[in-house]
Amino acid sequence: MNLKTIGLFAASVLLCATTPVFAHHSFAMFDNSKWLTLKGTVVEYRWENPHMHIIVKVPPGGDNPSAAGTWDIEGAAVNIMSRQGWSKISYKPGDPITAVTHAMKDGSKGASLSYVIKPDGSHMYMNESRPDQQQAPSGPGN
């Protein structure tokens, strides 16, 4: 094997090893300065990496008319979510949901999950960080 072949092989291995990193993204596309509470019905619950997703249908006529529609709410990786009590059966299509989120900066119907408010009033968070209770809304209508 000559030096050129070894160099080409090493470059190929390095490229293959870093490709998954390029597929991942940050949460910079969400407006973390504004809270949006979405109250609706689960259409789809995807427990998958790199991020779990909850597709939620928000009916018209709620406290925030611009919230009506179908939203893609993005959570953390399933290993992070599972440490917070989430599982692949946390939600199913048809379940009611109240999700406290940060919407996309571009105005599209996508959001980053902060936490959900369960019917008993308890919260299920996306990750270890907890929003400042003085800043985070506690229910619908924000």
C-alpha positions as CSV (number, residue, x, y, z in Angstrom):
1,M,0.0,0.0,0.0
2,N,1.4,3.4,-0.9
3,L,1.2,6.6,1.1
4,K,-1.5,8.1,-1.2
5,T,-3.8,5.1,-0.7
6,I,-3.4,5.2,3.1
7,G,-4.1,8.9,3.1
8,L,-7.3,8.4,1.0
9,F,-8.4,5.6,3.3
10,A,-7.9,7.8,6.4
11,A,-9.8,10.7,4.9
12,S,-12.7,8.4,4.0
13,V,-12.9,7.1,7.6
14,L,-12.8,10.6,9.0
15,L,-15.5,11.8,6.7
16,C,-17.8,8.8,7.5
17,A,-17.2,9.3,11.3
18,T,-18.2,13.0,11.2
19,T,-21.2,12.8,8.9
20,P,-23.8,12.2,11.7
21,V,-22.6,15.4,13.4
22,F,-23.6,17.4,10.4
23,A,-27.1,15.9,10.4
24,H,-27.8,17.3,13.9
25,H,-28.9,20.9,14.5
26,S,-29.1,23.4,17.3
27,F,-32.3,24.9,18.8
28,A,-31.3,28.4,17.6
29,M,-34.2,28.4,15.2
30,F,-36.6,28.7,18.1
31,D,-37.5,32.0,19.8
32,N,-36.5,31.3,23.4
33,S,-37.5,34.7,24.5
34,K,-41.2,34.0,24.0
35,W,-43.4,31.3,25.5
36,L,-46.2,29.7,23.6
37,T,-48.7,27.3,25.2
38,L,-50.4,24.9,22.8
39,K,-53.5,23.1,23.9
40,G,-54.8,20.5,21.5
41,T,-54.9,16.8,20.5
42,V,-52.0,14.5,19.7
43,V,-52.0,13.5,16.1
44,E,-48.7,11.6,16.1
45,Y,-46.1,10.8,18.8
46,R,-42.7,9.9,17.4
47,W,-40.3,8.4,19.9
48,E,-37.1,8.5,17.8
49,N,-33.6,10.0,17.7
50,P,-32.1,12.5,17.2
51,H,-35.2,14.2,18.7
52,M,-38.7,13.0,19.7
53,H,-41.6,14.8,18.1
54,I,-45.2,15.4,19.0
55,I,-47.6,16.5,16.2
56,V,-50.4,18.4,17.8
57,K,-53.6,19.7,16.3
58,V,-54.7,23.0,18.0
59,P,-58.4,23.8,17.3
60,P,-59.5,27.3,16.3
61,G,-61.3,29.4,18.9
62,G,-58.7,29.1,21.7
63,D,-57.1,31.9,23.7
64,N,-54.5,32.5,20.9
65,P,-56.1,32.5,17.5
66,S,-52.7,32.3,15.7
67,A,-52.0,29.0,17.5
68,A,-54.8,27.2,15.6
69,G,-53.4,24.5,13.2
70,T,-51.1,21.5,13.3
71,W,-47.8,21.9,15.1
72,D,-44.6,19.9,15.1
73,I,-43.3,20.1,18.7
74,E,-39.7,18.9,19.0
75,G,-38.2,17.5,22.1
76,A,-34.8,16.2,23.1
77,A,-33.2,12.9,22.3
78,V,-35.1,9.9,23.7
79,N,-32.3,9.1,26.2
80,I,-32.6,12.6,27.7
81,M,-36.4,12.5,27.6
82,S,-36.5,9.0,29.3
83,R,-34.5,10.4,32.2
84,Q,-37.3,12.9,32.8
85,G,-40.0,10.2,32.9
86,W,-41.0,10.1,29.3
87,S,-41.4,6.9,27.4
88,K,-42.5,5.6,24.0
89,I,-46.1,5.3,25.4
90,S,-46.3,8.7,27.1
91,Y,-48.7,9.9,24.4
92,K,-50.8,8.3,21.7
93,P,-52.9,9.8,18.9
94,G,-56.1,11.3,20.3
95,D,-54.7,12.2,23.7
96,P,-55.3,15.8,24.9
97,I,-52.1,17.7,25.5
98,T,-51.0,21.1,26.8
99,A,-47.5,21.9,25.8
100,V,-45.5,24.9,26.8
101,T,-43.0,25.7,24.0
102,H,-40.9,28.2,22.2
103,A,-42.1,28.7,18.6
104,M,-40.0,28.9,15.5
105,K,-38.5,32.3,14.7
106,D,-39.8,32.2,11.1
107,G,-43.4,31.9,12.2
108,S,-43.9,28.3,10.9
109,K,-45.9,25.9,13.0
110,G,-43.0,24.3,14.7
111,A,-41.9,24.6,18.3
112,S,-39.3,23.5,20.9
113,L,-40.8,21.7,23.9
114,S,-40.1,23.0,27.3
115,Y,-42.7,20.9,29.2
116,V,-46.2,19.5,29.1
117,I,-48.9,20.0,31.7
118,K,-50.6,16.7,32.5
119,P,-54.3,16.5,33.3
120,D,-53.5,16.3,37.0
121,G,-51.6,19.6,36.8
122,S,-48.1,18.0,37.1
123,H,-45.4,18.8,34.6
124,M,-43.2,16.6,32.5
125,Y,-40.1,18.4,31.3
126,M,-38.0,18.0,28.2
127,N,-34.7,17.9,30.0
128,E,-32.9,18.6,33.3
129,S,-33.2,22.3,33.0
130,R,-36.4,23.8,34.6
131,P,-37.8,27.1,33.4
132,D,-37.9,29.9,35.9
133,Q,-41.4,29.7,37.3
134,Q,-41.6,33.5,37.3
135,Q,-41.1,33.5,33.5
136,A,-42.7,30.3,32.3
137,P,-46.5,30.2,31.9
138,S,-48.4,27.7,34.0
139,G,-51.2,27.1,31.6
140,P,-53.0,28.1,28.4
141,G,-53.7,31.6,27.4
142,N,-50.3,33.2,27.0
